[in-house]
């Protein structure tokens, strides 16, 4: 949009409907002109730096980057070096075809190996278009979007920067919700998808939200998800608190969570079956206060996603199997 935000669903649908109809175009001589923006990368880098205190330095910090052979392959290593970090990077050789292939925040194995091999203090992986990120601690453990929301929310609340509720999604780990409750941090769940997180933040006066995938929104710094900007917010907390990533996550207890996909035939609606709804109600009652169980049809393929999480892994597996079995029977 003109405000730099994602278009609402209804606007996108209206545009798609118009494209389905025949329409006239103007003569080529009346088409708009393309204007080159000189120094765009430099200007973007300066914007990213403007989102953190001017005196923040990363000198002495050894950072491993994975740029997914994508949008951040050039700017991210340069920017973190300009801030004083010692940087080693993988996923910085795009050829137009290898984006996200075995690298990036959607495949963390490569960065984990790189962090351990280089003795880095931490690693940061971006996805191909640079709007998502995940961290890797010095011991190789991955910190996903839920972990990073916890780090930022606690710090921002302590410093008075946090406004409104933190917004996650249906898939946000129940352990994070419990941790926020213990800290007195308001939390809301939106539908899965960053556009719905954004809308919930705007509607409720919030500034921080995101998904476990690492798509974070820091609306007091940027209007959309930006992996580099989000990474800088986390690094600011690390430097000011003078601790490692694992130290900032000590108060977060993640609940075991698992999702099973149940495929169904075209036209079937197993999620709405009476037997499934009864089993879902029973599962939610059994997990009350200890976890969650839910089902959601995929918006892109004929499957129902069945998810359960609980403070006990065995309980989670039992509930998940019963609920998935009910969905399979309804889909048969």
N, C-alpha and C positions, 0 to 999 in steps of 0.2 A: 504494500500500500504506500501511499504518499508519506505515511508516518514511519516507514521502515519496518512495518510489522507484517506478519503473515495474513493473507486475506482470509476472512471468515468463510466457513463452508458454503453459506448461501451465495456469496459473491462468486466463488469458484464454480459452483453449480450453474449459476446464471451465465457465466462466460462459456462454459462447456455447452450449454444448450444453444447459445448463439452460434457457436462454431459448427453445430450440426445443421444449420440452415444455410442456404445460399446467400451470399452477400457480395456487394460490389466493392471493389478496391479502387483507390485513386490512381491516376496515371503515375508512372514512375517518377516523372519530373516533380511531382508534388509530395513524394515521400519524405519523411523526416531524414535528418542527417545524423551520422554517427560522429561523435566527438571523442578524440583520444584524451584520456586523463594522464598527463605526464606525472611521473613520480608517484603513481597510485600505491605501489607497495610500500614506499617510504612513508607516505601519509597514513596508510593503514597501520604501520608499525608504531608511528607516533601516537595514533589514537589508542592503540592497545596499551602503550606505556602510560597514557593519561588516566587509565582506570586504576592505577595504583599510586601510592605516595611517591613523590618525586625523589625522595631519599632512599627508596628501597633498592638495595643492592643484593646481587646473588653471588658476590665474590666468595670463593671458597666452596661453593656448592657444585658438586659433580652430578650433572643431569644427563640421563640417556633419553633420547627422543626417538619416537617412531612416527614418521610422518605419512605412512601408508602410501607412498608414491603418489601423493595427492596434493591438495591445495596448499598445505602448509610446508611443503618440502624445502622451500627456499627461505621463506620469511621466518619460520619458527626458530631454526638454528641460529640465524643471524640475530634475531631479537634477544634470545636468551644469552647469547654471547655479549651483546651490547650491554646487557644488565650485569655482566661480570661473571656469569656461570661458566664452568668448564663443561663443554657440550660434546657429546658423541652422538651420532645420529644414524639410524637405519631408515629404510623406506624413503630415501631421498633421490631416487633415480627413476623418475616417471618416464615411461615410453609411450603413454597413451593407451596402453592395454593392461598394465600390471597394477593399477590402482586397487588397493585393499587385498591384493593377492598374497595371502600368507603373512600379512603384516597389518598394522594399525589396530585401532581399538576394538575391531570386530574379531581379531585373532591375536590374543595377547601373548601367545607362547614365544614368539620371536623377541619381543621386548623383555620378557622375563629372563630369557637366556642372556640377552645382551647386558642387562643390569647386573646379573650375577657374574658374567665374564669380565666386565669392566670395573667392578667394584663401585658402581655409581651409588650416590646417596639416594637417588630415586629415579624413576623413569616416568615419562609422560607419553602416552599414545594418543594420537588423533585419528579420526576416521578420514576417509578420502576427501570429503568436502569440508572438513575442518570444523564442523559444528559440534562434534562429540569428542569426549576424551575420557581416559581412564589413567589412573596412576599405578605405579608399581613401587612398593617399598623396597628398601635396601636388601631385605631378605627374600625378595622375589614374590611376595604376596601382592595380589591385585586389589586395588581399591576402586570400586566401581562408582556409579553415580550416586547410589544411596549413601555410600561411605563419605563421599565428598560433600553431599548435602549436610550430613551430620557435622563435619568439620566446619563448614562455613556457617551453618545456622547457630551453633553454639558460640562461635566467636563473634558473629554479628550481633547476637542478642546481648552478649556481655558488653559490647562497645556501643550499643544503642543504634546500630545500623539496620537491624532487622525490623521491617515494617510489615504489618499484616501477617497472615499465616504463611508457613512454608507449604508449597503445593507439590505433591507427588502424584502418582497414578494408582490405578487398581493393582499394579504389579509391585509397587513399592513394598519392601520387606516390612513385615509386621514388627520386627525388632526395632526398626527405625521409628515407627510410630510410637512404640512403647518408650523408647529413649527420649523422644521429644516430649512426651507426656510427663516424664520424670523431671525434665528440665523446665517445664512450664512453657514450652514452645507450641503455639497453635499449629495444627496440621490439617490439611484438606487433601482429599484424593479426587483427581480428575480422571476422565477417560484416558486410555493409553494414546499417546501422541503429543508431541510438544505443543501443537497448536491449542490443544485443550488445557494443557498446563498454563500456557500463556493467558488464555481467556480467563481461567480461574484466578490467576494472579491479578489481572487487571480489574476484574469484577470485585475482588475482595481487598484491594489495596496492598497486595503483597509485592515483594521484590525478589524473592528467591524460590526457585522450584526446579524440578527436573525429573529425569527418569533414570532407572538403574543402568541403562545403556550408556550413560554419560552425557546425555543431552541436557545441559544445565542452562538455566535462565537466571541472569543477574540483572534484573531490569533497571536497577539504579546505575548501571554501567553500560548496558547495550540493550537494544530493542528486541534482539533475537538471540538464539544460541550461538555462541562463539567460543570454540575450544581454547584458543589462545588466551582470550580475556578470562575465561573461567579458570584456566591453569594459573594465571597470574594472581587471581584472588586467593587460590589455595596456597601458592608460594608465599604470598604476603603473610598469611596466618602462620605458616611454618617458620618464617624468619623472625617474626615478632615474638612468637612463643618459644623460640629457640629449642625446638624439639623435632623429632622425626615423625614421619607420617603415622607409624604404629602407635606412638605415644598419644597422638590426637584422637585415636580411635578406641582407646582403652575402655571408654564408657559405653560403647555400642556392642550389643550382643545380637548378632544376626540369627534369625530363626531359619532352620532348615526349610527350604521351599522347593517344590518340584511341580513341573507342568507336564501333562500328558496330552497329546493331540489325538482326538478320535475322529476318524474320517466318516463321512456320511454321504449317502446318495443324493443327487440333485433333487430338490423339492422337499426333502425330509427336514424336520425341525426337532431333532432329538432334545435340544436344550429346554424345550417347552413341555416335554412329556411329563405326565403326572408322576410317574415313578421317579424320574430324575429330580423333579422339584421336591418330592418327599425325601429323597436321599440327601439332597442339598440342605434342606432344612434340618435334618438330623445331624448332618456333619457340622453345620454351623453351631448348633446347640452344643454338640460335644466339644467343640473347640472354643467356645465362648471364653474370652479372657486369656486363652492360651494360643490362639492362632486364628487362621481364617481358611475358608474353603469357598471357592467360587468357580463358575463356568462362564465362558464367553465365546460365542461363535466368532470365527475369524472373519474379517472383512475382505479378505483377499483370496481365500481358498475354502473348499467345503470341509472344514474341520471345526470341531468344538474343542476349545482349549480348557482343560480341567486342571485346576491349580489347588494345591493345599500347602499350608505351612503351619508349623506348630513348634512349641518350645522343646518338643521331644521328637527326634527323627523317626522312631518306630511308630509313634502315634500318627505322625504326618503320613507315613507310607500306608498305614492301615486305612485312614480316612480317604486318601487319594485313590487307593485300589477299589474301595467300595463305590465311590462316586464315579470313577471311570467305568466300572463295570455296569453301573446303571445307565450311563450314557451309551455305552456300546450296545446294550440290549435294546435301547430305544432307537438306535441307529440301524439296527439289523433289519 
